[in-house]
């Protein structure tokens, strides 16, 4: 379920980038250029964080397999 959340966040970040990048002007001087650069840096951090969390999340299949083996041993020991 967490991977779905990370994927949703990545898609939202992609939509925000698709909408905002043509409107941001890094080459502009003053506050406008600073805002554009900071906004893009924060968006890069958001994308990197969600992508890292999605790629390096622990696998659930190994957990369910270990519990099923432990459950089988419990069932056999009570018979």
C-alpha positions in Angstrom: 0.0 0.0 0.0 2.9 2.4 0.7 4.3 1.8 -2.8 0.9 3.0 -4.2 1.2 6.2 -2.1 4.8 6.8 -3.3 3.7 6.2 -6.9 0.8 8.7 -6.5 3.1 11.3 -5.0 5.5 10.8 -7.9 2.7 11.3 -10.4 1.5 14.4 -8.6 5.1 15.8 -8.7 5.2 15.0 -12.4 2.0 16.9 -13.0 3.2 19.9 -11.0 6.5 19.9 -13.0 4.6 19.6 -16.3 2.4 22.6 -15.3 5.1 24.8 -13.6 8.3 24.4 -15.7 7.1 26.4 -18.7 5.9 29.2 -16.4 9.1 29.4 -14.2 11.9 31.6 -15.4 15.3 30.8 -13.7 17.0 33.4 -15.9 14.9 36.2 -14.5 16.6 38.4 -12.1 15.7 39.2 -8.5 13.0 37.4 -6.5 11.4 35.7 -9.5 14.6 33.8 -10.4 15.3 32.9 -6.8 11.8 31.6 -6.3 12.0 29.5 -9.5 15.3 28.0 -8.5 14.2 27.2 -4.9 10.9 25.7 -6.2 12.7 23.5 -8.6 15.2 22.4 -5.9 12.4 21.5 -3.5 10.5 19.6 -6.3 13.7 17.7 -7.1 14.0 16.7 -3.4 10.4 15.6 -3.3 10.8 13.4 -6.4 14.1 12.0 -5.1 12.7 11.2 -1.7 9.6 9.4 -3.1 11.6 7.5 -5.7 14.1 6.4 -3.0 11.4 5.3 -0.7 9.7 3.3 -3.4 12.8 1.6 -4.7 14.4 0.7 -1.3 11.2 -0.4 0.5 11.5 -3.9 2.1 9.9 -6.7 0.3 6.6 -8.0 1.7 6.8 -11.4 0.0 9.6 -12.5 2.3 7.7 -11.6 5.4 4.6 -13.5 4.4 6.6 -16.6 3.5 8.4 -16.6 6.8 5.1 -16.3 8.8 3.5 -19.1 6.8 6.4 -21.5 7.7 6.2 -20.5 11.3 2.4 -21.1 11.3 2.9 -24.5 9.7 5.3 -25.5 12.5 2.8 -24.4 15.1 0.0 -26.4 13.6 2.2 -29.5 13.4 3.4 -29.2 17.0 -0.2 -29.1 18.4 -1.3 -32.3 16.6 
